[in-house]
Amino acid sequence: MKNTAMTFHAARPLLGAALFTVLAGAASAQTAQLLPQQQRISDEAIHADHATYEATQGRIQALNDGGRPIRDYHLSKAQCWLDVSFHEYSRNDRSEFPQAALGESERLIVGMEQGASPLPTDTPLVNNAKYLRDDLWQRLRVLHGSPGFACAAQQVACGEVELVHAGNEFNQQQWRHSKPYIQIAEELVNDAEAQARQCAVAPTVAPGPLVANVLFEFDRDGYRDIRTYSLESIDRALASIGSESLQLQSVVLVGHADRLQGRGFDANQALSERRAKTVRELFIGRGLDPATIRYEYRGDTQQVQQCDGVKPRAALLECLLPNRRVEVRFEVAR
């Protein structure tokens, strides 16, 4: 776990003489002690660890110099494992995560150095990292089998590693600390899908759908209840359709709710339908043909984030936000 910084407060006025006398006897039995020198982190130890990181980076550089491109899936993954290991080491993570992530980087490096084939594509949840955002993991699995994977391999590799990074942070300090890395992973998945669509593949191959999520506040379903920043994902998807010269065929909306019960019987099923309808009206207001938009709703049957053990309630509601969504799938053609 990461250490928290200590704050030393200004000395307070001296205690009254009588109280001081009472406490003095108890204080005399205590001794302020630091750990022995050999148990502290030393400059020598940090220097040695940095040398290990530099040597590992050198091996990755040598593989690149030898002809393996940066965009290669396994080289990218080795680099991303190394990066998250050093990131957490620099943040004073005392868990096994920095070593485990470094070990995954070296496992791939050794395989590439030895010319092993096939190289592993698994992504272990090192240090018992929490499995978060099943929807993102599924989108990454689809990309592995897509015709444009070669163009998206770097983003896929790093997206997988960042999801593990987020899961480790969740275990250590819950949702607030894992959220930034989830956002990084989501951006990498979006970038990977864009790269795969634009990859030079046979023109007869249909591009995959563009996926975005519109997020709602707890137990709410109106336009004003949408998290504003989540609308940016809609704008990016529509912009991509134009910039990639794609034709929008249809829009599929799937409403969802989190696992907490709202108002009334079977509230989540009805809530997810109302959310889907709200997003449908949003698109109609933006000029999309109503005939091209259809919607479905799933209630709380497809949770992408569980948030088990998250407390207090405000933190739990924020953690469950990805479940309070309308998934938007833009079906496109070239």
Buried (B, 14 or more C-beta within 10 A) or exposed (E): EEEEEEEEEEEEEEEEEEEEEEEEEEEEEEEEEEEEEEEEEEEEEEEEBEEBBEEBBEBBEEBBEEEBEEBBBBBBBBBBBBBBBBBBBEEEBEBEBBBBBBBBBBBBBEBBEEEEEEBEEEBEBBBEBBEBBBBBBEBBEEBEEBBBBBBBBBBBBBBBBBBBBBBBBBBBEBBEBBBEBBEBBBBBBBBBBBBBBBBEBEEEEEBBBBBBBBBBBBBBBEEEBBBEEBBEBBEBBBEBBEEBEBEBEBBBBBBBBBBBBBEEEEBBBBBBBBBBBBBBEBBEEEEBEEEBBEBBBBBBEBBBBBBEEBEEEEBBBBBBBBBBBBBBBBBBEE
